Amino acid sequence: MLNIKHSVFACCLFVIFQTASAQLGFSHEIGVITGPLQFRSDFGNREDTKTNFGNSGFGIGVVHYLNFSYRADCNCYTTDTYFNDHFKLRNEISWNKTNLEHHGRLVDPSKVSVDSDRLRGHKGVAKNLDIGTQLEFYPLSIRSFQSFGYKLAPFISLGVHYTSFSPEVSTTYENPNPLLTGNVLEPSNFYSHWDPGSVDASPGSTWSMVSSVGVRYKLNKLSDLMLDLRWQYYFSDWVDGLNHQLDFNKSDDWLLWFNIGYIYYLN
């Protein structure tokens, strides 16, 4: 229930912000994004190629832009300042999902220990709803791009997102002598070197930092194609439902997301 309240509160803030910004007269753009991602978490061996590519998922989202170079209320350009001609404000609601499992040497078929069986049986799902804002910087003139001065407009961005996460946990391993019969989160069903409580599928929320690099391609007067590579760092290590506290668990959960988007100019 608390997680739902957090999501509703964030949505209300988003709507209020959009309503306020509309009164300023700047032009608007709206679009959709989707693409594959790699979720870097406590599943699998750190920096292991099989872990990185095996724990891959996908994301979808809706984006809204405030374009400071053009005014919707008068169909005219704004004052020609560096900020207006090189920055856009990107607001976003997105969702991503990744199926997680352990990869690497500890679960190699040659390993026949009980702990290897525990790791092989342990699965997870990371599901995240994001609401947030990024400031995008375009080295080239936004006005020139809109007037077909060039076809490609590269950009970089930095922002903050509010993330509501709802992980899932399962295991096919059953300890023959469990402390709690029939409980999937019974600690003895998981890797023995993890402290009790390291596996927790409780939903929650956190903030995250988002940075990306991308490019827009001008399709026509009112639409662009966008390619974007995102790095998103969560300020929590529970987004995947696992926080095992071992020495090599040196960072919170994060992801890399490559997406393609279609952007339409409303004004």
C-alpha positions as CSV (number, residue, x, y, z in Angstrom):
1,M,0.0,0.0,0.0
2,L,2.9,2.4,0.8
3,N,4.5,1.7,-2.5
4,I,1.2,2.6,-4.3
5,K,0.9,5.9,-2.3
6,H,4.5,6.8,-3.4
7,S,3.7,6.2,-7.0
8,V,0.4,8.2,-6.9
9,F,2.3,11.1,-5.1
10,A,5.0,11.1,-7.8
11,C,2.4,11.1,-10.6
12,C,0.6,14.0,-9.0
13,L,3.8,16.0,-8.8
14,F,4.5,15.2,-12.5
15,V,1.0,16.4,-13.5
16,I,1.4,19.6,-11.5
17,F,4.8,20.3,-13.0
18,Q,3.4,19.8,-16.6
19,T,0.4,22.0,-15.9
20,A,2.6,24.8,-14.6
21,S,5.1,24.5,-17.4
22,A,2.3,24.8,-20.0
23,Q,1.6,28.3,-18.8
24,L,5.0,29.5,-19.7
25,G,4.2,29.3,-23.5
26,F,7.1,27.0,-24.5
27,S,6.5,24.5,-27.2
28,H,6.0,20.8,-26.5
29,E,7.1,17.5,-27.9
30,I,5.9,14.0,-27.0
31,G,7.2,10.6,-27.9
32,V,7.6,6.9,-27.1
33,I,10.8,5.0,-26.4
34,T,11.6,1.3,-26.1
35,G,14.6,-1.0,-26.2
36,P,16.7,-3.6,-24.5
37,L,18.6,-3.2,-21.3
38,Q,21.2,-4.8,-19.1
39,F,20.4,-4.9,-15.4
40,R,23.5,-4.9,-13.2
41,S,22.7,-6.3,-9.8
42,D,23.8,-8.8,-7.1
43,F,22.8,-11.8,-9.3
44,G,25.8,-13.6,-10.9
45,N,29.5,-12.9,-10.7
46,R,30.6,-9.3,-10.9
47,E,31.9,-8.2,-14.3
48,D,31.1,-11.6,-15.8
49,T,30.1,-11.5,-19.5
50,K,27.5,-14.2,-19.1
51,T,26.0,-12.3,-16.1
52,N,25.9,-9.0,-18.0
53,F,24.3,-10.4,-21.2
54,G,22.2,-13.1,-19.5
55,N,20.4,-10.7,-17.2
56,S,19.0,-8.6,-19.9
57,G,15.5,-7.2,-20.2
58,F,13.5,-4.5,-21.9
59,G,11.9,-1.1,-21.2
60,I,9.2,1.1,-22.6
61,G,8.2,4.7,-21.9
62,V,6.5,7.9,-22.8
63,V,8.6,11.2,-22.9
64,H,7.6,14.8,-23.0
65,Y,9.9,17.7,-23.9
66,L,9.8,21.4,-23.2
67,N,11.4,23.1,-26.2
68,F,12.7,26.5,-25.0
69,S,13.6,27.7,-28.6
70,Y,10.0,28.1,-29.7
71,R,6.9,29.6,-28.2
72,A,3.6,27.8,-28.7
73,D,1.5,30.9,-27.7
74,C,2.7,33.0,-30.6
75,N,4.1,30.5,-33.0
76,C,7.4,32.4,-32.9
77,Y,11.0,31.8,-31.7
78,T,11.9,32.8,-28.2
79,T,14.7,35.2,-27.3
80,D,17.9,33.9,-28.9
81,T,19.9,32.9,-25.9
82,Y,22.4,30.1,-25.5
83,F,20.2,28.2,-23.1
84,N,17.1,28.4,-25.3
85,D,19.1,27.2,-28.3
86,H,21.0,24.3,-26.7
87,F,18.8,22.8,-23.9
88,K,15.6,20.9,-23.6
89,L,13.8,19.6,-20.5
90,R,12.8,15.9,-20.8
91,N,10.1,14.5,-18.6
92,E,9.5,10.8,-18.6
93,I,7.3,7.9,-17.4
94,S,8.9,4.5,-18.1
95,W,8.8,0.9,-17.1
96,N,11.4,-1.8,-17.3
97,K,11.5,-5.5,-16.5
98,T,14.4,-8.0,-16.3
99,N,14.4,-11.7,-15.6
100,L,17.4,-12.5,-13.3
101,E,19.5,-15.6,-12.6
102,H,23.0,-16.5,-11.5
103,H,25.7,-16.9,-14.2
104,G,29.4,-17.5,-14.0
105,R,31.9,-20.0,-12.5
106,L,29.9,-20.7,-9.3
107,V,27.0,-22.2,-11.3
108,D,29.1,-23.9,-13.9
109,P,27.7,-27.5,-14.7
110,S,30.9,-28.9,-13.3
111,K,30.1,-27.5,-9.8
112,V,28.2,-30.1,-7.8
113,S,28.1,-28.5,-4.4
114,V,24.9,-27.7,-2.4
115,D,25.6,-24.0,-2.7
116,S,25.9,-24.2,-6.5
117,D,22.5,-25.9,-6.5
118,R,21.1,-23.1,-4.4
119,L,22.4,-20.5,-6.8
120,R,21.2,-22.4,-9.9
121,G,17.7,-22.6,-8.4
122,H,17.5,-18.9,-7.4
123,K,15.6,-16.7,-9.9
124,G,14.4,-13.2,-9.7
125,V,12.5,-10.5,-11.6
126,A,13.2,-6.8,-11.4
127,K,10.3,-4.6,-12.3
128,N,10.6,-0.8,-12.1
129,L,8.3,2.2,-12.7
130,D,10.1,5.5,-13.3
131,I,9.0,9.1,-13.2
132,G,11.5,11.8,-13.6
133,T,13.2,14.7,-15.4
134,Q,16.4,15.2,-17.4
135,L,18.1,18.2,-18.8
136,E,19.3,17.6,-22.3
137,F,22.2,19.6,-23.8
138,Y,22.6,19.8,-27.6
139,P,26.0,21.1,-28.7
140,L,24.6,22.1,-32.1
141,S,21.8,24.7,-32.5
142,I,18.3,23.4,-31.9
143,R,16.9,26.1,-34.2
144,S,19.1,25.1,-37.0
145,F,18.2,21.4,-36.5
146,Q,14.5,22.3,-36.6
147,S,14.9,24.3,-39.8
148,F,16.8,21.3,-41.5
149,G,20.2,22.9,-41.2
150,Y,21.4,19.4,-40.5
151,K,19.9,16.0,-40.1
152,L,21.6,14.8,-36.9
153,A,21.5,16.5,-33.5
154,P,23.6,14.7,-30.8
155,F,22.9,15.3,-27.1
156,I,23.9,14.4,-23.6
157,S,21.6,14.5,-20.5
158,L,21.6,14.4,-16.7
159,G,18.6,14.0,-14.4
160,V,16.9,12.4,-11.5
161,H,14.1,9.8,-11.5
162,Y,11.8,8.5,-8.8
163,T,11.6,4.7,-9.0
164,S,9.0,2.4,-7.7
165,F,10.3,-1.2,-7.7
166,S,8.5,-4.5,-7.2
167,P,10.9,-7.4,-7.4
168,E,10.0,-11.1,-7.5
169,V,11.9,-14.0,-6.0
170,S,11.6,-17.8,-6.6
171,T,13.8,-20.9,-6.1
172,T,13.6,-24.5,-7.2
173,Y,15.9,-25.6,-4.5
174,E,14.3,-27.0,-1.3
175,N,16.5,-27.7,1.7
176,P,15.8,-31.2,2.9
177,N,15.8,-29.9,6.5
178,P,14.3,-26.4,6.3
179,L,13.7,-24.3,9.4
180,L,10.4,-23.0,7.9
181,T,8.6,-25.6,5.8
182,G,7.1,-24.4,2.5
183,N,8.5,-20.8,2.7
184,V,10.3,-19.8,-0.5
185,L,12.3,-17.2,1.4
186,E,13.6,-19.6,3.9
187,P,17.3,-18.6,4.3
188,S,18.5,-22.2,4.0
189,N,17.2,-22.4,0.4
190,F,19.7,-19.7,-0.7
191,Y,23.4,-19.4,-0.8
192,S,24.9,-20.2,2.6
193,H,27.4,-17.3,2.7
194,W,24.6,-14.8,2.5
195,D,23.3,-13.4,5.8
196,P,19.6,-14.2,6.6
197,G,17.4,-11.5,5.2
198,S,19.6,-10.9,2.1
199,V,16.8,-12.0,-0.1
200,D,13.7,-9.8,0.2
201,A,11.0,-9.3,-2.5
202,S,9.3,-6.5,-0.7
203,P,8.2,-3.6,-3.0
204,G,9.7,-0.2,-2.3
205,S,10.8,3.0,-3.8
206,T,14.0,5.0,-4.3
207,W,15.6,7.8,-6.2
208,S,18.0,7.2,-9.1
209,M,20.4,9.3,-11.1
210,V,20.1,9.1,-14.9
211,S,22.6,10.1,-17.6
212,S,22.5,9.4,-21.3
213,V,24.1,10.1,-24.6
214,G,22.1,10.0,-27.9
215,V,21.3,11.6,-31.2
216,R,18.2,12.8,-33.0
217,Y,17.6,12.3,-36.7
218,K,15.2,14.7,-38.4
219,L,12.5,12.8,-40.2
220,N,10.3,15.7,-41.2
221,K,9.1,19.1,-39.9
222,L,7.1,17.6,-37.0
223,S,8.9,14.4,-36.1
224,D,12.4,13.0,-35.2
225,L,13.9,9.6,-34.7
226,M,15.9,9.3,-31.5
227,L,18.6,6.8,-30.4
228,D,19.6,7.0,-26.7
229,L,22.0,5.0,-24.4
230,R,21.1,5.5,-20.8
231,W,23.0,4.8,-17.5
232,Q,20.8,4.7,-14.5
233,Y,22.1,4.3,-10.9
234,Y,19.6,3.5,-8.2
235,F,20.2,4.7,-4.7
236,S,19.2,1.3,-3.3
237,D,20.5,-2.2,-3.5
238,W,17.1,-3.8,-3.1
239,V,15.7,-3.1,-6.5
240,D,16.4,-6.7,-7.6
241,G,15.2,-8.3,-4.3
242,L,18.8,-9.3,-3.3
243,N,21.3,-7.5,-1.1
244,H,23.8,-10.1,0.1
245,Q,26.4,-7.8,1.7
246,L,29.5,-9.8,0.6
247,D,32.8,-8.0,0.0
248,F,32.3,-7.8,-3.8
249,N,28.9,-6.1,-3.4
250,K,30.4,-2.7,-3.8
251,S,27.6,-0.7,-5.5
252,D,23.9,-0.4,-5.6
253,D,21.8,-1.7,-8.5
254,W,22.1,0.0,-11.9
255,L,21.3,-0.6,-15.5
256,L,22.3,0.3,-19.1
257,W,19.4,0.9,-21.5
258,F,19.6,1.4,-25.2
259,N,16.4,2.7,-26.6
260,I,14.9,4.0,-29.8
261,G,12.3,6.6,-29.8
262,Y,9.9,8.5,-32.0
263,I,9.4,12.2,-31.1
264,Y,6.4,14.3,-32.4
265,Y,6.3,18.1,-32.2
266,L,3.0,19.3,-30.8
267,N,3.5,23.0,-31.5
